[in-house]
Amino acid sequence: MTAPLSWRRLSTTVIVEIMIDFLTHYYRKDKPPFQSMSYLADAEAEHVGKELLQENPKAFSRFRKFQTYWSRRKQTDQWVQSEFKKKGGIPIEPYPQYMVLGSSSYISSLGDDGGYVEIRIPLSEFDPKEVSFTYSDCMVSRYISEYERDKAYFNPDIHGKVFTLPEILDVVKVHGIPNGEWKTDSTKAFNFFVEAQVWSFRPLTKYVKKYSN
């Protein structure tokens, strides 16, 4: 078990040093930002999932087997929260809002129908105690660690782990931010982005008001 960190806001110097000073949220331009299915009842979540699958099969292919997805989604949310708390994190909300560290060419490519937009928020606006990170999608990271350790793309340094902000900045110094390597490098087949799980709505509220229709 990792000892709780002594939390503090990272200095601008540290953030600028690795050239990443923002989180990005991607969403459909005809819908409000920061919408999470985790807050929905099972039946309502499945209905929304089917609508999204029809709207963009490429971006929402994970909803084809919704019951399997939904079960893993719930388990993963609990896993991330539990691991984050062990490291001194303080989740304010029961479920996170999902963003990425820096940007993601992978997610951008899923919006090739022109319907996706992004919101970038400076890292300095977040309290590190309220944001956890996984290297790639948290569901993917956990699944690879549990079921695919024999695959070439499993990396024990990054998969199946929940990171704090100081930790993920160190990880990125070594592994970088994914930027298309999954297309050609089989050892990075599922490293699509660095995901941020924001456990407080406080830093997001003004952006919801600004960008909601």
C-alpha positions as CSV (number, residue, x, y, z in Angstrom):
1,M,0.0,0.0,0.0
2,T,1.3,3.4,-1.0
3,A,1.6,5.9,1.9
4,P,-0.6,8.9,1.5
5,L,1.1,11.8,-0.1
6,S,1.6,15.2,1.4
7,W,-0.8,17.1,-0.8
8,R,0.0,20.4,-2.3
9,R,-0.8,22.2,-5.6
10,L,2.0,21.7,-8.1
11,S,4.0,24.7,-8.9
12,T,3.7,26.2,-12.4
13,T,7.4,25.3,-12.9
14,V,6.8,21.6,-12.5
15,I,3.8,21.6,-14.8
16,V,5.4,23.7,-17.5
17,E,8.6,21.5,-17.4
18,I,6.8,18.6,-19.0
19,M,4.6,20.8,-21.2
20,I,1.3,19.6,-19.9
21,D,-0.8,22.2,-18.0
22,F,-4.4,21.3,-18.8
23,L,-7.1,18.7,-18.8
24,T,-9.5,18.2,-21.7
25,H,-13.1,17.2,-21.7
26,Y,-14.7,16.0,-25.0
27,Y,-18.4,16.0,-25.6
28,R,-21.1,16.3,-28.2
29,K,-21.7,19.9,-29.2
30,D,-25.5,19.5,-29.1
31,K,-25.4,18.3,-25.5
32,P,-24.3,19.8,-22.2
33,P,-20.7,19.0,-21.1
34,F,-19.8,16.8,-18.1
35,Q,-22.7,14.3,-18.3
36,S,-22.0,11.0,-16.6
37,M,-24.1,7.8,-17.1
38,S,-22.9,6.5,-13.7
39,Y,-25.5,8.6,-12.0
40,L,-28.4,6.9,-13.9
41,A,-30.5,4.0,-12.9
42,D,-29.8,0.8,-14.8
43,A,-32.7,1.0,-17.3
44,E,-32.2,4.7,-18.0
45,A,-28.4,4.1,-18.6
46,E,-29.1,1.3,-21.0
47,H,-31.6,3.5,-22.9
48,V,-29.0,6.3,-23.2
49,G,-26.4,3.8,-24.2
50,K,-28.5,2.5,-27.1
51,E,-29.2,6.1,-28.3
52,L,-25.5,6.9,-28.3
53,L,-24.7,3.7,-30.1
54,Q,-27.1,4.6,-32.9
55,E,-25.8,8.2,-33.0
56,N,-22.1,7.2,-33.4
57,P,-21.4,3.5,-33.6
58,K,-17.6,4.1,-33.9
59,A,-17.4,6.2,-30.7
60,F,-19.8,4.1,-28.6
61,S,-19.1,0.5,-29.8
62,R,-18.6,-0.5,-26.2
63,F,-22.4,-0.2,-25.7
64,R,-23.1,-3.1,-28.1
65,K,-23.0,-5.5,-25.1
66,F,-24.4,-3.0,-22.6
67,Q,-25.0,-5.3,-19.6
68,T,-21.3,-6.5,-19.7
69,Y,-20.2,-2.9,-20.1
70,W,-22.4,-1.6,-17.3
71,S,-21.3,-4.2,-14.8
72,R,-17.6,-3.4,-15.5
73,R,-18.3,0.3,-15.4
74,K,-19.7,0.1,-11.9
75,Q,-16.9,-2.2,-10.7
76,T,-14.2,0.1,-12.2
77,D,-15.7,3.3,-10.6
78,Q,-15.5,1.6,-7.2
79,W,-12.0,0.3,-7.9
80,V,-10.7,3.7,-8.9
81,Q,-12.3,5.5,-5.9
82,S,-10.9,2.9,-3.5
83,E,-7.4,3.0,-4.9
84,F,-7.4,6.8,-4.9
85,K,-8.5,6.9,-1.3
86,K,-5.6,4.6,-0.3
87,K,-3.2,7.3,-1.7
88,G,-4.8,10.1,0.3
89,G,-7.3,11.2,-2.4
90,I,-10.6,12.8,-1.2
91,P,-13.4,12.1,-3.7
92,I,-16.2,14.6,-3.1
93,E,-18.7,13.0,-5.5
94,P,-19.7,9.4,-5.7
95,Y,-18.7,9.1,-9.4
96,P,-16.1,11.0,-11.4
97,Q,-16.3,13.2,-14.4
98,Y,-13.9,12.0,-17.1
99,M,-11.3,14.1,-18.8
100,V,-7.8,13.5,-20.3
101,L,-4.4,14.8,-19.3
102,G,-3.3,17.1,-22.2
103,S,-5.3,16.1,-25.3
104,S,-6.2,12.9,-27.1
105,S,-5.9,12.4,-30.9
106,Y,-7.7,9.1,-30.3
107,I,-10.8,10.7,-28.9
108,S,-10.7,13.4,-31.5
109,S,-10.7,10.8,-34.3
110,L,-13.9,9.3,-32.9
111,G,-15.7,12.6,-33.6
112,D,-15.0,12.6,-37.3
113,D,-18.6,13.4,-37.9
114,G,-17.9,17.0,-36.7
115,G,-20.2,16.7,-33.7
116,Y,-17.5,16.8,-31.0
117,V,-16.0,19.7,-29.2
118,E,-13.6,20.1,-26.3
119,I,-13.1,22.1,-23.2
120,R,-9.6,22.7,-21.8
121,I,-9.2,23.6,-18.2
122,P,-5.9,24.5,-16.6
123,L,-4.4,22.0,-14.1
124,S,-4.0,24.9,-11.7
125,E,-7.8,25.0,-11.2
126,F,-7.9,21.5,-9.7
127,D,-7.2,20.3,-6.2
128,P,-4.8,17.3,-6.6
129,K,-6.7,15.6,-3.7
130,E,-9.8,15.5,-6.0
131,V,-8.3,14.1,-9.3
132,S,-7.1,10.6,-10.0
133,F,-5.5,9.3,-13.1
134,T,-5.1,6.1,-15.1
135,Y,-2.8,5.4,-18.1
136,S,-5.4,4.9,-20.7
137,D,-9.1,4.4,-20.0
138,C,-9.5,3.1,-16.5
139,M,-11.7,0.2,-17.6
140,V,-9.1,-0.8,-20.2
141,S,-6.2,-0.4,-17.7
142,R,-8.0,-2.6,-15.1
143,Y,-9.1,-5.2,-17.6
144,I,-5.6,-5.6,-19.1
145,S,-4.1,-6.0,-15.6
146,E,-6.7,-8.6,-14.6
147,Y,-7.1,-10.7,-17.7
148,E,-4.4,-10.0,-20.2
149,R,-1.1,-10.0,-18.4
150,D,0.3,-12.5,-20.9
151,K,-0.2,-10.0,-23.8
152,A,2.7,-8.0,-25.3
153,Y,0.8,-4.7,-24.5
154,F,0.6,-5.4,-20.7
155,N,2.8,-3.1,-18.8
156,P,3.0,-3.6,-15.0
157,D,4.2,0.0,-14.5
158,I,1.0,1.5,-15.8
159,H,-1.8,-1.0,-16.2
160,G,-4.0,-1.8,-13.2
161,K,-2.8,1.3,-11.3
162,V,-4.5,4.5,-10.1
163,F,-2.2,7.5,-10.0
164,T,-2.2,10.8,-8.1
165,L,-1.3,14.0,-10.0
166,P,2.3,14.0,-8.9
167,E,2.6,10.3,-9.8
168,I,1.1,10.6,-13.2
169,L,3.4,13.5,-14.1
170,D,6.4,11.3,-13.3
171,V,4.8,8.4,-15.3
172,V,4.4,10.8,-18.3
173,K,8.0,11.8,-18.1
174,V,8.9,8.1,-18.8
175,H,6.1,6.9,-21.0
176,G,4.9,10.2,-22.6
177,I,1.4,11.1,-23.6
178,P,-0.1,8.6,-26.1
179,N,-0.2,10.1,-29.6
180,G,-1.0,7.5,-32.2
181,E,1.5,4.9,-31.2
182,W,-1.3,2.3,-30.8
183,K,-1.6,2.2,-34.6
184,T,1.8,0.8,-35.2
185,D,3.3,-0.4,-31.9
186,S,1.7,-3.7,-30.7
187,T,3.2,-3.1,-27.2
188,K,1.1,0.1,-26.9
189,A,-2.1,-1.2,-28.5
190,F,-4.5,0.1,-25.9
191,N,-2.6,3.2,-24.6
192,F,-5.0,5.7,-26.1
193,F,-4.7,8.6,-23.6
194,V,-4.1,9.4,-20.0
195,E,-7.5,9.6,-18.3
196,A,-8.3,12.0,-15.5
197,Q,-11.1,11.2,-13.1
198,V,-12.4,14.4,-11.5
199,W,-14.1,13.7,-8.2
200,S,-15.4,17.2,-7.5
201,F,-17.8,19.3,-9.5
202,R,-16.4,22.5,-8.0
203,P,-13.8,23.3,-10.7
204,L,-16.3,22.3,-13.5
205,T,-19.4,24.4,-12.6
206,K,-18.4,27.6,-14.4
207,Y,-17.6,25.6,-17.5
208,V,-20.9,23.8,-17.5
209,K,-22.7,27.2,-17.3
210,K,-20.6,28.6,-20.0
211,Y,-20.8,25.8,-22.5
212,S,-24.3,24.4,-21.9
213,N,-26.9,25.2,-24.6
